[in-house]
Amino acid sequence: MPSTPAPAAGSSGQRPPNDAALDALKQRVQQAIDDVSYPARRDTLIDSAREHDAPADVVDALRTLPDESFGSFNEVSASIAAHA
């Protein structure tokens, strides 16, 4: 009797845990810097997160960002993903 091949990795439609953890981190970052006016520099984002008593992983993620101006949270989010 021929065996049925196993489904390909990732074919279940679920994301790997790393993506889920990164998405959760980006959501926490967004909550911590929700009141920031853009464009905003990295230090402004860090200050906002600290003012909102953000967890250490949120502040650490913001510290990894390049020292530049971000035009929107989407830019912040993409940079976090690129540096994760």
Secondary structure, DSSP 8 states (H G I E B T S, - for coil): --------TTTTS---HHHHHHHHHHHHHHHHTTT--SSEEHHHHHHHHHHTT--HHHHHHHHTS-SSEESSHHHHHHHHHHH-
